[in-house]
Amino acid sequence: MVRADQYRWQAPGNGRLFDSSLEEWEDNLMSQRCIGVLNYIDENPLVEKDKFEEEIADYLNFHYGHDPNDSNKGHFYRSLEFVGFIRNIDGLLSLSIDGKNFLKNMLNKDYDEALKSYILQLLKTSYPNHATKDNDLSLFPFRIMFKLMSEHSQHKGLINKKMFFIDIPFIRTEEDMPTILHKLKNKNYLEYLDNISKKDLKSVSKRYYEKWYIWVVASLREMNILKEIGNRSNSYITLDESVKDFIEDIVDKMEYEDMFFISDKQYEDVKNKIRCKPRNPNVISNVLEKNNYSCFFNEEHKTFPSVNRPNYVEGHHIIPVSLNDSFKEELDCEENVISLCPNCHKAMHYSKNEYKEDLLLYILENNEEFKKFNLSPEDLKEIYFNKTVFNQVRSY
């Protein structure tokens, strides 16, 4: 079997994620399937992949009247895993924190909030990814795509649809961006695209990839995130007016360096760099003082006296404040902070999963104030195991 091009933006699954606006999901097959899969996993948390594949067709048939077919049932959740609404930890499927939020908004018919949460999740979506294991890129595709549209709006405001077949899905590194930006402003190149048919372009281009547009871009078009204008032979893509300001307010503050990464640390640093809020330094100070400058995990962890701390400890936000968009509660609060000795603080970030899991369970069992966030062990694993999952994907 020929391996897919590992340096091309891959479209996961076997079709569009949504084939309608969110408001019209109940009347459209692929949109129904997505909500149905989210509902099934919400009702069956920590379900094994094999069990999911055995049961999902009957579930969709019973709830939505979908006829069973012979397609690979793993593809039914792959697209949702790609955008981070389904997590896959140790072979068990469950809804991510953002997946739960999205489903709740959808079932409550709060479609504006659901759409915003979907866009924010796209901005966190990266290659590599569990849903696209053959991919060897290190980038955030939707940040790049939305940034290009936002920047280009200062010129013509449109990107030729044909660029989504031969140019954009082949962006690999930050060094590719000047070439793409030049093409967007190059009249000769744009006229060439205008005058050549898609059929002829496919025959003359050394690289041509349809699925990114057909499965991904078209889905965003149906969801009213992107807009396609023009005629069949010459179509152009731009941000839909309904979300244009929301997206541009985020990506205009980003640089292309926030969209590529070459190390695990850099990935962690930029993943949630979307809408950062300033912290209140009094929050940590209050927690350290209230806990008598002792380590949450063991009061006998003695360090050294510092200028303003009799026993030097550090404040740690259990849920990183960079995840504020995923929570209704304010994360820069005392209930979300614990005091840790430097060694335990490093362990929260850099220890192996097995060790880190014990720390997370200890927090859930022994921190009464933190329970207001109502997180499960899998929710914390999603936050803290992310970098290790990243390494596992990169090992393929």
N, C-alpha and C positions, 0 to 999 in steps of 0.2 A: 504494500500500500504506500502510495506517495504521501509523504508528510506535508501538511499545510505549510505555507510560507510563514515561518516563525517570526519574521520581521514585518509582518503586515497586520494591521488592525483586524482582529478576528471578530466575527459576528457569532455569538454563542447561540445554542439552541437550534431550532429548526423552523423559525418563522419570526414574524414581528412579535414584539413583547405585547404591545397594545395595538389594536387595529381600529381604535376609535378615540374620541375624547373621553376623559374620565367620566363625565356626566352620562355618557351613552354606553357605558361598559356592559350593562345588562342585555343589550340588544346586539352584541357583536362577539363572534366566536372566540378570537384570541384574547380579547379583553376579559371575557367570561372565564376563560381558562386560567388566566393569571390570577384573578381574584379567587377562583376556585382552589387553585394550588395553595395560595396564601391561607385561605380558610382551612383547608385540610391540615396543613402543618400547624396552624394555630390550635386546632382541635387535637392534633396528635404530635405534641412537642417531643423532640429527641427521637424522631422516627428513623429507623434504619433505611438506607437508600433502597434496598431490595424490597422492603415492605411497602415503601412509597410506590415503587414501580408496579407492585402487584395490585395495589388498591386504588390508585388515583383514577384509572379509567372508569371503574364502577362508581366512584364518588362523583365524578363529573357527569356521568350518565344519570345518576339519581337526582342530583341537584339542578343540573342545567340541561339535561336531555342530550348530552353529547354522545354521538355514536362511537363505541369503541373502535380503535383502528390498530394497525400493526406498527405504528411508529415507535421509535425509541422513547420510552416514558422518562428516561433521564433528561431528555431535552425539555420536558415540561417544566422543570424547575431551573434549568441551566441559565436562562436569560435573567431570571429573578435573582439567581445567585451572582451573576455577573454584576448587576447593579447594587448588590449588597443587601437585598431584602431577605434573602435566605442565607444562612450561614451553614457551613459544613465543618463540624469539629469532630474529629475522630470517627468519621463515617456516619455521624448522626445529623439529621437535618432539623433545623429549628428556625423560627423567625428571628431576625436580628432586631435590635432596638428600633432601628428606623423602619424595618419591615412591619413591626407591630404598630408603630405610629401611623404608617401609611394605610394599613388595613383598617385601623380604627377610624381614620378620617374618611376613608371610602365608605364604610358601612354607616357612618353618621351623615353621609352625603355632604361633607365639608370638602368639596372638590377643589376649592382654591388652595386650602392648606395642603391637601394631598398633592396637588401639582407642584407647589413650592418645595415640599419635602422630597418629591421625586427629583426635581432639578438639583437640589442640594446633594442628593445621593449620587447623581450622575457626576457631579464635580469631585466626589470622593473616589469614583471608580477608576481603577488603574489596571494597567498591564504590568506585571503578571497578575493572574487572577485564577482562582480555583476552577472557574468555568471555562478558562481558555489555557489549559496547561501546556499546550505546545508553543505558546507565545514567548519569545525571548526579549520583548521590549520592556522598557522601564519608563513609563510615561502615563499621563492622565489624558486620555483621548478627548473627553468631552470638554475639558478646560481648554485644550488647544483649539478644538472646533468652534466653541463659543467665542473664544478670544479673537480668532480670525474673523468671525462674522462681525463682532463688535468693532474691531479695528477697521475693517473694510467698510463699515457703515459710514465712515468719515469720507469715503470716496464715492463709490457707486452704490454701496449698500447691499449688494447682491454678490453671491458666489455662483459661478456657472455650475450647474448640476454635474457636468461631466468631470469636474475636478474631484468629485466624490467617488469617481470610478478609477481615476488614474493618478491622482496626486495625494489627496488628504489621507487616505488609509495607508499610505506608504511613508508617512513621516516617522522617522526612527529616533532622531536625536535633536537636541537644540540646534545643532549645526545645520539642520535641514530648513529651519525657519526662514532665514534670509532668502533662500530660493523660492519658497512658497509665497512669501510676501512680495517678492519681485514679480512673480507670475500674476499675482492679483492686480498688479498695477501696469503690467506689460500689455499695451494695446495690441501688439502683433499676436501675442499668445491668446489673448481673449478673443480676437477676431478669428483666429484659427479654430478655437473651440466653437465659436458661433457657427462657423461655416461647415464643419465636419459633422457627419451623422454619427450617432452612437455606434451604429453597426460598423462603419468604416474606422472609427476610433478604436474599436475592439480589435480590428484586424491589423492595424498599423502600430498600436501601442505595445511596447515590450511588457508592460504590466497593466492589467485590467482586472478589476475585482468588483463584482456586482453586489455581493451579499451585504457589504457594509451599508450600502445605500438601501437596498431592498428590505433588509431586516431591521436596520437600526435607524437610519435617517428617515425612512418612510414612516416608521413607528412614531418618531418624534413629530413628524408632520401631522399625523393623524391625532396626536395628543394636543395639538395647537401649541407646541413648543417651537417648532420651525414652520416656515411658510414657504410653499413652492409657487412661483408665479411664472408666467410665460406660456408657451405652447409646447406641444409634444416634442418638437425637434429642438427647441431651445428653451429650457427651463432654468430657473435661477432659485437659489436657496438663501433665505435670510431668517433672522429671528422673528417670531410672531410678535405682533404689537402687544398682545396681552401680557407677555412675560419679558419683553425686551428690556424694559427699565430694571426689572428685578435681576435679570442675568447680567446686564452690563454694569450694574452697581457693584457686582461681585468681581467679575473678570477684569474690569478696567483697573482695579486695584492690584491685580496680579501681574507678575512678570513671567515671561516664558521659562525662566529658571525655576519657577514654582510648579512647573508642569513636567519636568524631567528629573530623574534621580539616578545616581550611580552607586549608591550604597544603602544599606539598611537604615542607617541613622538619618540620611537625607530623606529617605522615604517617610520615615516617622515624622520628621520635622515639617514636611510639606503636606502630608495627607490631609490634615484637618485645618490647613491654613486657608480658611475660606472667609469667615466673618468673625475675626477675633475681637474680644472685648477686654478692656483694661481690668486689672484685678485690684481689689481693695486690700492693701497690705495689712489692715487692722484685723482681717479675718484670721490669717495665720497667727498673728501675734496673740490674739485672744485665745485661740485653741492651745497654743504652746503654754501660755500662762495658766489656763484652766487645768491643764494636765500636768502641772508642776514640772514642766520640761523633762518629762519621762517618755520613753519609747512605748508606743501603743502595744507592741508585741511582747515586750518584756521590760518591766521597770528597772531591772538590774543591768540593763545595757548602759553602762556609764561611758562617757566620752571624755570631755574636757570642759572647763569653764571658758566661756567667751566673754566679750565685752558686756553683752546684755543678756546672756543666758548662763545660769549656774551650771547647767549640764547641756552641752551643745546638742540640740536636736533640730530637725527641719520639718517644715509643714509640707504635707503631701495631699493633693487633691485626689481623692479616690477615683472619681470620675473626672477626667481631664476637662478643664474649662473650655478647651477647644471644641468640645462636643455639645456646647450650649444649644445649638440648633436642634439637637435630638431630644431635648428635654424641656418640658414646660417650666420645671423648677429652675431657679437660679443656681448655678453650680458653684459659684464663688461664694459659698456660705459655710458656716462653721460645721453644719451637719455633714458636709462632704470633705472635711479636712481631718487628718490624724497627724499626730506628732511622731516622728520616726528618728531613730539614730541614723547617722549617715550610712551605716552598713545595711540596715533594713531598707532604707530608702533606695539604695542602689539595687537591692534584691527585688524590689517591686518592679523595677524597670528592666533588669538585665539577667535575672536568674533563669534557670531552666523552667520549663512549664510545670514539671512535677513539683518543684519547690514553690513556685509562684502560686500554684493552685492551693496549696495548704495555707498560704498567707491570705488569699482571697476568701477562702471558706472561713478562716478565723475572723476576718472582718465582718462577714455576713452574720456570723453567730454571736459576736461579742460587741458589736457597735450598735446600740439601740437607736441612736440618733440617725444613723445612716439608713435604717430600715424604711425611712419615709420615701426613699426613692424606689422601693419595691422591685429591686433587681434580683434576678436569679443567678446561680453560679455560672450559667452559660452566658448571661449578659456580661459578667465581668471577664469571663474568658475571651469573649469577643473583643473586649477593649484591650486586655493585657496579653493575649496570645497572638495578637495580630502580626507582630514582627516575625514570630516563629513560623506562622502560616506562610508569610511572605517568603521566608527562606526555603520552606518545603516546596513551594510552587516553583521557585527558581531552580530547584535541583533537578527538575525534569529535563 
